[in-house]
């Protein structure tokens, strides 16, 4: 069974975080919700408290995917977490899947893994950042072991792309059918 870690801090975007957790679990991917703030309850950007499975210090690097939901406060907190940034760089360099949506691609930038990569994000979050990457205005961008997406409305596609990367096209199609994606 594939394993994914979804990282949280206070201010996470609820739709982006919980949709990903839900869809990956539907695809029979083991998901751990991991707090980066030393509290097993994280409060979302819209005041929804969510209980985490683990604290970051309780995890190892044995996940197949490392996923970062957006939310500006969430991303700011994670960008300031040196231990998390070191982990991101390490697992990315080990060719593990690293995924970020909305404001959280800035966390990956801070970790130094976006140089020469194709990415996307919520519009404007990189306006004061130098670059070194190829920014695309697409729903979801895949570049090797990196998946990025734009924001809440596109979370479904972000999650499906992660499922496809971990479990293949057939599993993605199965989940698309289950969630009635074709009706959109």
ZAVOPA-799408 format. One record per residue: residue in three letters; x, y, z of N, C-alpha, C in turn. Coordinates in nm, 3 decimals, always signed. Atoms other than C-alpha are relative to their C-alpha. Example, Ala and Ser with C-alpha at 12.3 -4.5 7.8 and 13.67 -1.06 7.14 Angstrom:
   code      n_px      n_py      n_pz     ca_px     ca_py     ca_pz      c_px      c_py      c_pz
    Ala    +0.089    -0.119    +0.000    +1.230    -0.450    +0.780    +0.090    +0.120    +0.000
    Ser    -0.082    -0.119    -0.006    +1.367    -0.106    +0.714    -0.077    +0.109    +0.073
// end
This chain:
   code      n_px      n_py      n_pz     ca_px     ca_py     ca_pz      c_px      c_py      c_pz
    Unk    +0.083    -0.118    +0.000    +0.000    +0.000    +0.000    +0.088    +0.125    +0.000
    Unk    -0.073    -0.127    +0.006    +0.130    +0.344    -0.098    -0.034    +0.083    +0.122
    Unk    +0.016    -0.082    -0.120    +0.174    +0.596    +0.183    +0.024    +0.147    -0.035
    Unk    -0.012    -0.144    +0.023    +0.122    +0.973    +0.177    -0.006    +0.074    +0.132
    Unk    +0.001    -0.089    -0.116    +0.191    +1.244    +0.433    -0.055    +0.135    -0.046
    Unk    +0.054    -0.133    +0.027    -0.022    +1.560    +0.429    +0.034    +0.086    +0.120
    Unk    -0.051    -0.085    -0.106    +0.135    +1.842    +0.631    -0.092    +0.120    +0.027
    Unk    +0.091    -0.105    -0.043    -0.070    +2.095    +0.830    +0.068    +0.093    +0.098
    Unk    -0.026    -0.098    -0.105    -0.016    +2.413    +1.028    -0.129    +0.080    +0.012
    Unk    +0.119    -0.082    -0.012    -0.277    +2.653    +1.158    -0.012    +0.091    -0.124
    Unk    +0.024    -0.083    +0.117    -0.436    +2.844    +0.871    -0.003    -0.077    -0.131
    Unk    +0.006    +0.080    +0.123    -0.446    +2.553    +0.625    -0.134    +0.020    -0.069
    Unk    +0.122    -0.011    +0.079    -0.703    +2.571    +0.347    -0.074    -0.134    +0.009
    Unk    +0.072    +0.124    -0.030    -0.964    +2.313    +0.452    -0.034    -0.082    -0.124
    Unk    +0.039    +0.074    +0.121    -1.089    +2.221    +0.104    +0.121    -0.070    -0.061
    Unk    -0.120    +0.057    +0.062    -0.738    +2.164    -0.028    +0.056    -0.116    +0.081
    Unk    -0.056    +0.104    -0.086    -0.629    +1.956    +0.269    -0.090    -0.123    +0.008
    Unk    +0.088    +0.113    -0.030    -0.932    +1.743    +0.341    -0.049    -0.071    -0.126
    Unk    +0.036    +0.067    +0.125    -1.031    +1.675    -0.021    +0.111    -0.096    -0.041
    Unk    -0.112    +0.087    +0.035    -0.685    +1.537    -0.086    +0.003    -0.123    +0.091
    Unk    +0.000    +0.114    -0.094    -0.696    +1.320    +0.229    -0.113    -0.096    -0.036
    Unk    +0.116    +0.082    +0.034    -1.045    +1.194    +0.138    +0.023    -0.080    -0.128
    Unk    -0.013    +0.069    +0.129    -0.971    +1.111    -0.226    +0.113    -0.103    +0.001
    Unk    -0.108    +0.097    -0.007    -0.639    +0.943    -0.152    -0.042    -0.123    +0.081
    Unk    +0.049    +0.114    -0.078    -0.802    +0.727    +0.115    -0.100    -0.082    -0.080
    Unk    +0.091    +0.073    +0.089    -1.078    +0.635    -0.134    +0.078    -0.089    -0.097
    Unk    -0.085    +0.075    +0.094    -0.795    +0.516    -0.361    +0.086    -0.103    +0.072
    Unk    -0.074    +0.098    -0.080    -0.665    +0.290    -0.081    +0.147    +0.036    +0.019
    Unk    -0.134    -0.050    -0.032    -0.359    +0.505    -0.021    -0.002    +0.036    +0.149
    Unk    -0.008    -0.033    -0.142    -0.257    +0.523    +0.345    +0.042    +0.146    +0.012
    Unk    -0.029    -0.143    -0.017    -0.263    +0.890    +0.449    +0.015    +0.031    +0.148
    Unk    -0.018    -0.055    -0.133    -0.120    +1.042    +0.765    -0.011    +0.152    -0.009
    Unk    +0.008    -0.146    -0.012    -0.225    +1.397    +0.853    +0.099    +0.039    +0.109
    Unk    -0.113    -0.029    -0.088    +0.082    +1.550    +1.013    +0.006    +0.148    +0.036
    Unk    -0.011    -0.137    -0.049    +0.099    +1.861    +1.228    +0.146    +0.042    +0.002
    Unk    -0.135    -0.057    -0.004    +0.405    +2.080    +1.184    +0.015    +0.100    +0.114
    Unk    -0.001    -0.104    -0.103    +0.317    +2.295    +1.488    +0.001    -0.054    +0.143
    Unk    -0.007    +0.059    -0.134    +0.357    +2.055    +1.783    -0.133    +0.005    +0.074
    Unk    +0.134    +0.009    -0.058    -0.019    +2.041    +1.841    -0.078    -0.095    -0.088
    Unk    +0.074    +0.098    +0.081    -0.238    +1.752    +1.729    -0.135    +0.053    -0.050
    Unk    +0.118    -0.065    +0.058    -0.524    +1.992    +1.654    +0.050    +0.121    -0.078
    Unk    -0.034    -0.116    +0.082    -0.474    +2.233    +1.366    -0.130    +0.070    -0.039
    Unk    +0.118    -0.081    +0.035    -0.720    +2.515    +1.295    +0.016    +0.051    -0.142
    Unk    -0.001    -0.043    +0.139    -0.805    +2.581    +0.933    -0.021    +0.149    -0.017
    Unk    +0.016    -0.141    +0.034    -0.825    +2.916    +0.760    -0.142    +0.050    +0.025
    Unk    +0.141    -0.036    -0.020    -1.203    +2.910    +0.810    -0.051    -0.055    +0.132
    Unk    +0.030    +0.036    -0.139    -1.192    +2.809    +1.178    -0.057    -0.140    +0.019
    Unk    +0.037    +0.140    -0.019    -1.243    +2.435    +1.133    +0.120    -0.071    +0.062
    Unk    -0.107    +0.074    -0.068    -1.036    +2.234    +1.382    +0.003    -0.144    -0.050
    Unk    -0.018    +0.136    +0.051    -0.896    +1.906    +1.253    +0.105    -0.071    +0.085
    Unk    -0.094    +0.081    -0.078    -0.730    +1.633    +1.461    +0.099    -0.068    -0.094
    Unk    -0.107    +0.060    +0.081    -0.398    +1.519    +1.319    +0.025    -0.144    +0.046
    Unk    -0.041    +0.137    -0.034    -0.273    +1.160    +1.309    +0.131    -0.001    +0.076
    Unk    -0.134    +0.000    -0.058    +0.083    +1.251    +1.407    +0.055    +0.141    +0.007
    Unk    -0.083    -0.119    +0.002    +0.321    +1.528    +1.498    +0.117    -0.027    -0.093
    Unk    -0.108    +0.019    +0.096    +0.605    +1.587    +1.254    +0.117    -0.080    +0.058
    Unk    -0.112    +0.072    -0.061    +0.864    +1.454    +1.500    -0.027    -0.150    +0.015
    Unk    +0.037    +0.142    -0.009    +0.675    +1.120    +1.506    +0.005    -0.071    -0.134
    Unk    +0.000    +0.059    +0.135    +0.727    +1.059    +1.134    +0.141    -0.035    -0.045
    Unk    -0.127    +0.034    +0.065    +0.998    +0.900    +0.927    -0.009    +0.049    -0.144
    Unk    +0.000    -0.041    +0.141    +1.083    +0.952    +0.561    -0.041    -0.116    -0.090
    Unk    +0.038    +0.118    +0.078    +0.912    +0.633    +0.441    -0.129    +0.017    -0.078
    Unk    +0.119    -0.025    +0.079    +0.622    +0.798    +0.259    +0.035    +0.003    -0.149
    Unk    -0.017    -0.007    +0.146    +0.575    +0.778    -0.117    -0.031    +0.140    -0.052
    Unk    +0.038    -0.135    +0.040    +0.424    +1.129    -0.133    -0.005    +0.091    +0.121
    Unk    +0.000    -0.105    -0.101    +0.460    +1.449    +0.067    -0.082    +0.115    -0.056
    Unk    +0.100    -0.089    +0.056    +0.167    +1.687    +0.023    -0.022    +0.121    +0.090
    Unk    +0.012    -0.126    -0.071    +0.125    +2.051    +0.122    -0.121    +0.077    -0.050
    Unk    +0.115    -0.083    +0.036    -0.219    +2.217    +0.119    +0.036    +0.147    +0.017
    Unk    -0.025    -0.143    -0.008    -0.241    +2.592    +0.084    -0.059    +0.064    +0.124
    Unk    +0.040    -0.087    -0.110    -0.361    +2.871    +0.304    +0.120    +0.087    +0.030
    Unk    -0.118    -0.087    -0.013    -0.140    +3.176    +0.343    +0.067    -0.013    +0.136
    Unk    -0.062    +0.016    -0.132    -0.088    +3.138    +0.720    +0.070    -0.136    +0.011
    Unk    -0.058    +0.134    +0.003    -0.021    +2.766    +0.671    +0.135    +0.004    -0.070
    Unk    -0.124    -0.006    +0.079    +0.240    +2.834    +0.403    +0.106    +0.083    +0.071
    Unk    -0.097    -0.084    -0.072    +0.403    +3.113    +0.607    +0.063    -0.078    +0.114
    Unk    -0.052    +0.080    -0.111    +0.436    +2.884    +0.909    +0.098    -0.106    -0.050
    Unk    -0.087    +0.107    +0.052    +0.585    +2.604    +0.701    +0.129    +0.055    -0.060
    Unk    -0.122    -0.061    +0.057    +0.830    +2.837    +0.522    +0.100    +0.034    +0.109
    Unk    -0.087    -0.036    -0.113    +0.971    +2.924    +0.866    +0.046    -0.122    +0.080
    Unk    -0.030    +0.123    -0.072    +1.009    +2.560    +0.975    +0.121    -0.069    -0.066
    Unk    -0.124    +0.053    +0.061    +1.373    +2.466    +0.900    +0.001    -0.152    -0.007
    Unk    +0.004    +0.146    -0.002    +1.320    +2.103    +0.999    -0.086    -0.054    -0.115
    Unk    +0.089    +0.041    +0.110    +1.032    +2.074    +0.751    +0.066    +0.027    -0.135
    Unk    -0.066    -0.034    +0.126    +1.226    +2.251    +0.475    +0.111    -0.100    -0.032
    Unk    -0.106    +0.100    +0.020    +1.520    +2.012    +0.524    -0.060    -0.134    -0.044
    Unk    +0.067    +0.125    +0.037    +1.279    +1.715    +0.503    -0.047    +0.005    -0.145
    Unk    +0.050    -0.016    +0.137    +1.123    +1.849    +0.181    +0.115    -0.019    -0.099
    Unk    -0.115    +0.008    +0.091    +1.463    +1.889    +0.017    +0.054    -0.144    -0.007
    Unk    -0.052    +0.137    -0.007    +1.578    +1.543    +0.131    -0.086    -0.096    -0.080
    Unk    +0.087    +0.097    +0.067    +1.273    +1.351    +0.010    -0.014    +0.031    -0.149
    Unk    +0.005    -0.037    +0.142    +1.256    +1.547    -0.317    +0.123    -0.053    -0.073
    Unk    -0.124    +0.048    +0.061    +1.619    +1.461    -0.389    +0.008    -0.153    -0.004
    Unk    +0.011    +0.147    +0.004    +1.532    +1.094    -0.319    -0.107    -0.045    -0.100
    Unk    +0.102    +0.024    +0.102    +1.274    +1.118    -0.603    -0.135    -0.042    +0.055
    Unk    +0.135    +0.021    -0.053    +0.975    +1.094    -0.371    -0.090    +0.109    -0.058
    Unk    +0.097    -0.094    +0.054    +0.660    +1.268    -0.491    -0.022    +0.114    +0.099
    Unk    +0.024    -0.118    -0.082    +0.626    +1.624    -0.357    -0.107    +0.083    -0.070
    Unk    +0.118    -0.064    +0.058    +0.295    +1.805    -0.411    -0.041    +0.121    +0.083
    Unk    +0.040    -0.121    -0.071    +0.180    +2.158    -0.326    -0.105    +0.074    -0.082
    Unk    +0.109    -0.074    +0.064    -0.129    +2.365    -0.400    -0.014    +0.138    +0.063
    Unk    +0.037    -0.133    -0.047    -0.229    +2.731    -0.368    +0.125    +0.079    +0.042
    Unk    -0.115    -0.076    -0.049    +0.022    +2.923    -0.151    +0.119    -0.089    +0.037
    Unk    -0.107    +0.085    -0.052    +0.225    +2.618    -0.049    +0.115    -0.030    -0.098
    Unk    -0.122    +0.011    +0.080    +0.449    +2.603    -0.358    +0.111    +0.094    +0.049
    Unk    -0.103    -0.088    -0.058    +0.627    +2.889    -0.177    +0.083    -0.074    +0.105
    Unk    -0.076    +0.083    -0.095    +0.727    +2.631    +0.086    +0.108    -0.077    -0.076
    Unk    -0.095    +0.075    +0.082    +0.892    +2.426    -0.188    +0.109    +0.093    -0.053
    Unk    -0.098    -0.100    +0.043    +1.062    +2.741    -0.317    +0.101    +0.025    +0.112
    Unk    -0.087    -0.026    -0.116    +1.199    +2.811    +0.032    +0.092    -0.119    +0.026
    Unk    -0.082    +0.120    -0.017    +1.325    +2.451    +0.044    +0.104    -0.014    -0.111
    Unk    -0.100    -0.002    +0.107    +1.519    +2.522    -0.276    -0.017    -0.108    -0.106
    Unk    +0.018    +0.111    +0.096    +1.362    +2.253    -0.496    -0.069    +0.040    -0.130
    Unk    +0.074    -0.040    +0.120    +1.189    +2.460    -0.766    +0.088    +0.047    -0.115
    Unk    -0.089    -0.051    +0.104    +1.496    +2.569    -0.964    -0.010    -0.087    -0.126
    Unk    +0.009    +0.068    +0.128    +1.444    +2.480    -1.330    -0.127    -0.082    -0.019
    Unk    +0.123    +0.080    +0.007    +1.100    +2.326    -1.263    -0.116    +0.079    -0.058
    Unk    +0.126    -0.058    +0.044    +0.762    +2.391    -1.421    -0.095    -0.011    +0.119
    Unk    +0.090    -0.002    -0.116    +0.513    +2.496    -1.152    -0.120    +0.089    -0.027
    Unk    +0.109    -0.096    -0.007    +0.188    +2.675    -1.079    -0.032    +0.023    +0.147
    Unk    +0.039    -0.032    -0.138    +0.027    +2.826    -0.768    -0.123    +0.089    -0.005
    Unk    +0.105    -0.100    -0.006    -0.248    +3.056    -0.651    +0.055    +0.127    -0.065
    Unk    -0.049    -0.121    +0.068    -0.224    +3.372    -0.865    +0.058    +0.103    +0.098
    Unk    -0.060    -0.108    -0.076    +0.012    +3.631    -0.721    +0.089    -0.039    +0.117
    Unk    -0.080    +0.033    -0.119    +0.183    +3.431    -0.444    +0.151    +0.012    -0.025
    Unk    -0.142    -0.012    +0.031    +0.516    +3.453    -0.626    +0.037    +0.140    -0.049
    Unk    -0.024    -0.133    +0.056    +0.490    +3.824    -0.712    +0.126    +0.068    +0.053
    Unk    -0.120    -0.063    -0.057    +0.776    +3.925    -0.481    +0.118    -0.097    +0.012
    Unk    -0.105    +0.101    -0.006    +0.992    +3.620    -0.540    +0.070    -0.005    -0.135
    Unk    -0.081    -0.001    +0.120    +1.274    +3.607    -0.792    -0.040    -0.104    -0.104
    Unk    +0.037    +0.100    +0.100    +1.189    +3.280    -0.964    +0.103    -0.110    -0.010
    Unk    -0.090    +0.113    +0.025    +1.429    +3.035    -1.123    -0.078    -0.122    -0.043
    Unk    +0.089    +0.107    +0.043    +1.131    +2.824    -1.226    -0.083    +0.051    -0.118
    Unk    +0.085    -0.034    +0.113    +0.893    +2.819    -1.524    -0.145    -0.003    +0.051
    Unk    +0.135    -0.011    -0.055    +0.553    +2.945    -1.402    -0.104    -0.015    -0.110
    Unk    +0.106    +0.025    +0.098    +0.251    +2.812    -1.591    -0.136    +0.028    +0.063
    Unk    +0.135    -0.026    -0.049    -0.109    +2.927    -1.553    -0.093    -0.114    -0.043
    Unk    +0.079    +0.120    +0.028    -0.255    +2.576    -1.567    -0.062    -0.050    +0.129
    Unk    +0.069    +0.054    -0.118    -0.488    +2.385    -1.332    +0.094    -0.078    +0.089
    Unk    -0.095    +0.086    -0.070    -0.224    +2.130    -1.235    +0.123    -0.013    -0.089
    Unk    -0.124    +0.015    +0.075    +0.140    +2.108    -1.340    +0.080    -0.114    +0.061
    Unk    -0.084    +0.112    -0.042    +0.345    +1.788    -1.323    +0.135    +0.016    -0.067
    Unk    -0.137    -0.005    +0.052    +0.723    +1.805    -1.363    +0.082    -0.102    +0.080
    Unk    -0.073    +0.106    -0.068    +0.892    +1.478    -1.272    -0.074    -0.041    +0.127
    Unk    +0.060    +0.039    -0.128    +0.827    +1.406    -0.903    -0.061    +0.119    +0.074
    Unk    +0.058    -0.121    -0.055    +0.672    +1.750    -0.849    -0.139    +0.023    -0.061
    Unk    +0.135    -0.035    +0.046    +0.297    +1.827    -0.869    -0.042    +0.126    +0.072
    Unk    +0.050    -0.124    -0.059    +0.161    +2.178    -0.815    -0.137    +0.033    -0.061
    Unk    +0.132    -0.040    +0.048    -0.186    +2.329    -0.849    -0.033    +0.138    +0.054
    Unk    +0.029    -0.142    -0.021    -0.360    +2.666    -0.820    -0.080    +0.035    +0.124
    Unk    +0.081    -0.042    -0.114    -0.627    +2.668    -0.550    -0.121    -0.087    +0.025
    Unk    +0.109    +0.084    -0.050    -0.944    +2.539    -0.382    -0.086    -0.066    -0.107
    Unk    +0.090    +0.057    +0.100    -1.164    +2.490    -0.689    +0.067    -0.110    -0.082
    Unk    -0.073    +0.097    +0.082    -0.893    +2.280    -0.854    +0.054    -0.117    +0.082
    Unk    -0.050    +0.105    -0.088    -0.826    +2.052    -0.558    -0.034    -0.140    -0.049
    Unk    +0.040    +0.131    +0.054    -1.017    +1.765    -0.720    +0.104    -0.049    -0.100
    Unk    -0.096    +0.038    +0.103    -0.777    +1.765    -1.015    +0.139    -0.025    +0.058
    Unk    -0.127    +0.017    -0.071    -0.476    +1.803    -0.787    +0.004    -0.139    +0.065
    Unk    +0.006    +0.131    -0.067    -0.583    +1.498    -0.582    +0.003    -0.114    -0.101
    Unk    +0.003    +0.106    +0.102    -0.655    +1.293    -0.894    +0.138    -0.019    -0.064
    Unk    -0.135    +0.011    +0.057    -0.310    +1.373    -1.034    +0.093    -0.073    +0.095
    Unk    -0.081    +0.071    -0.100    -0.151    +1.252    -0.709    -0.035    -0.149    -0.002
    Unk    +0.043    +0.141    +0.008    -0.357    +0.932    -0.726    +0.059    -0.066    -0.123
    Unk    -0.056    +0.058    +0.123    -0.247    +0.876    -1.084    +0.150    -0.024    +0.015
    Unk    -0.145    +0.016    -0.017    +0.119    +0.930    -0.992    +0.033    -0.118    +0.091
    Unk    -0.027    +0.108    -0.096    +0.095    +0.681    -0.704    -0.056    -0.135    -0.042
    Unk    +0.070    +0.127    +0.026    -0.150    +0.420    -0.832    -0.036    -0.025    -0.146
    Unk    +0.023    +0.021    +0.142    -0.184    +0.470    -1.208    -0.133    +0.054    -0.050
    Unk    +0.115    -0.056    +0.071    -0.443    +0.583    -1.461    -0.130    -0.074    +0.034
    Unk    +0.121    +0.077    -0.028    -0.689    +0.300    -1.387    -0.061    +0.038    +0.135
    Unk    +0.051    -0.039    -0.133    -0.718    +0.393    -1.018    -0.055    +0.142    -0.005
    Unk    +0.051    -0.137    +0.015    -0.756    +0.760    -1.111    -0.139    -0.004    -0.062
    Unk    +0.130    +0.009    +0.070    -1.040    +0.669    -1.349    -0.107    -0.055    +0.094
    Unk    +0.093    +0.058    -0.097    -1.204    +0.460    -1.077    -0.051    +0.107    +0.097
    Unk    +0.039    -0.106    -0.093    -1.204    +0.755    -0.837    -0.080    +0.108    -0.073
    Unk    +0.076    -0.097    +0.078    -1.322    +0.996    -1.110    -0.144    -0.047    -0.015
    Unk    +0.135    +0.056    +0.015    -1.619    +0.765    -1.171    -0.076    +0.005    +0.133
    Unk    +0.063    +0.002    -0.134    -1.690    +0.734    -0.796    -0.049    +0.138    +0.042
    Unk    +0.038    -0.136    -0.043    -1.699    +1.112    -0.743    -0.084    +0.073    -0.104
    Unk    +0.085    -0.055    +0.106    -1.904    +1.173    -1.062    +0.064    +0.120    -0.070
    Unk    -0.072    -0.111    +0.061    -1.639    +1.399    -1.214    -0.052    +0.032    -0.140
    Unk    +0.047    -0.021    +0.135    -1.781    +1.352    -1.564    -0.125    +0.090    -0.005
    Unk    +0.119    -0.085    -0.002    -2.093    +1.541    -1.456    +0.034    +0.149    +0.006
    Unk    -0.039    -0.141    -0.009    -1.895    +1.865    -1.417    +0.015    +0.059    -0.139
// end
